[in-house]
Amino acid sequence: ACRCPNWHQLALKLGCAGLILLVLSLTGLSVLVRILVQKPPIEKCGVSAQEIMAVPTERSAIPTCLKDWQPYRDKCLFISQIRRPWSEGLVDCSVRGGTLLLIEDQEELRYFQNFSKIEGHQFFIGLKYIQVEQIWKWTNESTLNPDLLQVTGKDKENSCAVISMTEVFSDTCSADNRWICQKKLKHV
């Protein structure tokens, strides 16, 4: 047994506790770094940090999206990791408080085609062919502007739009594809 003064024993115990705390801190930091390294940076998805932060607002606020949602312009995006029919994607987006993706301009069209190329997948968007009216309609009931995009393939009953790296095409709504949900970016 050690016959050291009491303050030596106390110093030894505090030193050991400090070392244990240091080892735990380093372990925690290495796990955090590993998690951050495994997540693809936003730039790989074609969105720069400046684009995310450059959302015009009346007040100074930081745009935020919920966990598993990615910011893009004034939207939060959810990218499905599973493949299901269009109607299941529509329900999934609704349950999450959003809608299937609505493409608003040529820049967004190029962005999502590039995103599709990077991801190596094609995605359902919120566009469906209405056989009775013989037109393409977005899920918000607006009619597709043909100057914005052209849907290739056959316009037929049970056709839904899918975006790929090169085009937006008609696919059967019962086909299994991934989908993209959107909702309004919140400022906090």
C-alpha positions as CSV (number, residue, x, y, z in Angstrom):
1,A,0.0,0.0,0.0
2,C,1.1,3.5,-0.8
3,R,2.1,5.6,2.2
4,C,1.9,8.9,0.4
5,P,0.6,12.2,1.8
6,N,-3.1,12.7,1.3
7,W,-2.6,15.4,-1.2
8,H,-0.6,13.1,-3.4
9,Q,-3.4,10.5,-3.4
10,L,-5.9,13.3,-4.3
11,A,-3.6,14.6,-7.1
12,L,-3.3,11.1,-8.5
13,K,-7.0,10.5,-8.5
14,L,-7.7,13.9,-10.1
15,G,-5.0,13.2,-12.7
16,C,-6.6,9.8,-13.5
17,A,-10.0,11.4,-13.8
18,G,-8.6,14.1,-16.1
19,L,-7.0,11.4,-18.3
20,I,-10.3,9.5,-18.5
21,L,-12.2,12.6,-19.4
22,L,-9.6,13.5,-22.1
23,V,-9.9,10.0,-23.6
24,L,-13.7,10.1,-23.7
25,S,-13.6,13.6,-25.2
26,L,-11.2,12.5,-28.0
27,T,-13.4,9.4,-28.6
28,G,-16.5,11.5,-28.9
29,L,-14.8,14.0,-31.3
30,S,-13.5,11.2,-33.5
31,V,-17.0,9.7,-33.8
32,L,-18.4,13.2,-34.6
33,V,-15.7,13.7,-37.3
34,R,-16.4,10.3,-38.8
35,I,-20.1,11.1,-39.0
36,L,-19.5,14.4,-40.6
37,V,-17.0,13.0,-43.1
38,Q,-19.5,10.3,-44.2
39,K,-22.3,12.9,-44.9
40,P,-21.9,14.3,-48.4
41,P,-21.2,18.0,-48.3
42,I,-23.9,20.2,-49.6
43,E,-21.7,21.3,-52.5
44,K,-21.8,17.7,-53.9
45,C,-25.5,18.1,-54.3
46,G,-25.0,21.3,-56.3
47,V,-26.0,23.8,-53.7
48,S,-23.5,26.2,-52.3
49,A,-23.7,27.5,-48.8
50,Q,-24.1,31.0,-50.2
51,E,-27.2,29.9,-52.1
52,I,-28.7,28.5,-48.9
53,M,-28.0,31.6,-46.9
54,A,-29.1,34.0,-49.6
55,V,-32.8,33.5,-49.1
56,P,-34.4,37.0,-49.2
57,T,-36.4,37.8,-46.1
58,E,-38.0,40.8,-44.6
59,R,-36.2,40.2,-41.3
60,S,-32.8,38.8,-40.5
61,A,-33.3,35.1,-39.8
62,I,-31.5,31.9,-40.3
63,P,-33.2,29.5,-42.7
64,T,-33.6,26.0,-41.2
65,C,-35.0,22.7,-42.3
66,L,-35.9,19.7,-40.1
67,K,-33.6,16.7,-39.7
68,D,-33.4,14.7,-42.9
69,W,-34.5,17.7,-45.0
70,Q,-32.1,19.7,-47.1
71,P,-32.4,23.5,-47.8
72,Y,-32.6,24.7,-51.4
73,R,-33.6,28.3,-52.2
74,D,-36.9,28.9,-50.2
75,K,-37.6,25.2,-49.9
76,C,-36.7,22.3,-47.7
77,L,-36.3,19.0,-49.6
78,F,-36.7,15.4,-48.5
79,I,-35.1,12.8,-50.8
80,S,-36.7,9.4,-50.4
81,Q,-34.3,6.4,-50.1
82,I,-36.9,3.9,-51.0
83,R,-38.8,3.1,-54.3
84,R,-42.6,3.1,-54.3
85,P,-45.4,4.1,-56.6
86,W,-46.2,7.8,-57.1
87,S,-49.3,7.7,-54.9
88,E,-47.2,6.4,-52.0
89,G,-44.7,9.2,-52.5
90,L,-47.6,11.7,-52.5
91,V,-48.8,10.3,-49.2
92,D,-45.3,10.2,-47.7
93,C,-44.8,13.9,-48.6
94,S,-48.1,14.8,-47.1
95,V,-47.4,13.0,-43.9
96,R,-44.1,14.8,-43.6
97,G,-46.0,18.2,-44.0
98,G,-45.0,18.8,-47.6
99,T,-45.8,18.0,-51.2
100,L,-44.1,16.3,-54.1
101,L,-41.6,18.6,-55.8
102,L,-43.0,21.4,-57.9
103,I,-40.5,22.8,-60.4
104,E,-40.9,26.5,-60.7
105,D,-38.3,27.6,-63.3
106,Q,-35.5,26.5,-65.6
107,E,-32.8,27.0,-62.9
108,E,-34.6,24.5,-60.6
109,L,-35.1,22.1,-63.5
110,R,-31.3,22.1,-64.2
111,Y,-30.6,21.8,-60.5
112,F,-32.7,18.7,-60.1
113,Q,-31.5,17.1,-63.3
114,N,-27.9,17.7,-62.0
115,F,-29.0,16.3,-58.6
116,S,-30.4,13.2,-60.4
117,K,-27.1,12.7,-62.2
118,I,-25.1,13.0,-59.0
119,E,-27.4,10.6,-57.1
120,G,-27.6,8.2,-60.0
121,H,-31.4,7.9,-59.6
122,Q,-34.6,9.2,-61.1
123,F,-37.3,10.7,-59.0
124,F,-41.1,11.2,-59.1
125,I,-42.1,14.9,-59.0
126,G,-45.5,16.4,-58.3
127,L,-46.8,16.2,-61.9
128,K,-49.5,13.9,-63.2
129,Y,-51.2,13.5,-66.5
130,I,-55.0,14.0,-66.2
131,Q,-56.5,11.9,-69.0
132,V,-60.0,13.5,-68.9
133,E,-58.5,17.0,-69.5
134,Q,-55.6,15.7,-71.5
135,I,-53.1,17.9,-69.7
136,W,-50.3,17.6,-67.2
137,K,-51.1,19.1,-63.8
138,W,-49.0,19.8,-60.7
139,T,-50.3,18.6,-57.4
140,N,-51.2,22.1,-56.5
141,E,-53.8,21.9,-59.4
142,S,-51.8,24.3,-61.7
143,T,-51.4,23.3,-65.3
144,L,-47.9,22.5,-66.6
145,N,-46.3,25.4,-68.5
146,P,-44.8,23.8,-71.6
147,D,-42.2,26.7,-71.8
148,L,-40.9,25.5,-68.4
149,L,-40.4,21.8,-69.3
150,Q,-41.6,19.2,-71.7
151,V,-42.6,15.8,-70.6
152,T,-41.3,13.1,-73.0
153,G,-42.9,9.8,-73.5
154,K,-46.6,8.9,-73.9
155,D,-49.3,11.0,-72.3
156,K,-51.7,8.3,-71.1
157,E,-53.9,7.4,-68.3
158,N,-52.0,6.7,-65.0
159,S,-48.9,8.6,-66.2
160,C,-46.7,10.5,-63.7
161,A,-43.6,12.6,-64.3
162,V,-40.2,11.4,-63.4
163,I,-37.1,13.6,-63.5
164,S,-33.8,12.1,-64.6
165,M,-30.4,13.5,-65.4
166,T,-31.4,14.4,-68.9
167,E,-35.2,14.8,-69.1
168,V,-38.6,14.8,-67.4
169,F,-40.4,11.8,-68.8
170,S,-43.8,10.0,-68.4
171,D,-43.8,6.8,-66.4
172,T,-46.6,4.7,-65.1
173,C,-47.7,6.0,-61.7
174,S,-47.6,2.4,-60.3
175,A,-43.9,2.1,-61.2
176,D,-41.5,2.1,-58.3
177,N,-39.3,5.2,-58.1
178,R,-37.8,7.4,-55.5
179,W,-39.4,10.8,-55.0
180,I,-38.6,14.3,-53.8
181,C,-40.7,16.2,-51.3
182,Q,-40.7,19.9,-50.7
183,K,-42.0,22.3,-48.1
184,K,-41.5,26.0,-47.3
185,L,-38.2,26.9,-45.7
186,K,-38.8,28.1,-42.2
187,H,-36.9,31.1,-40.8
188,V,-36.0,31.2,-37.1
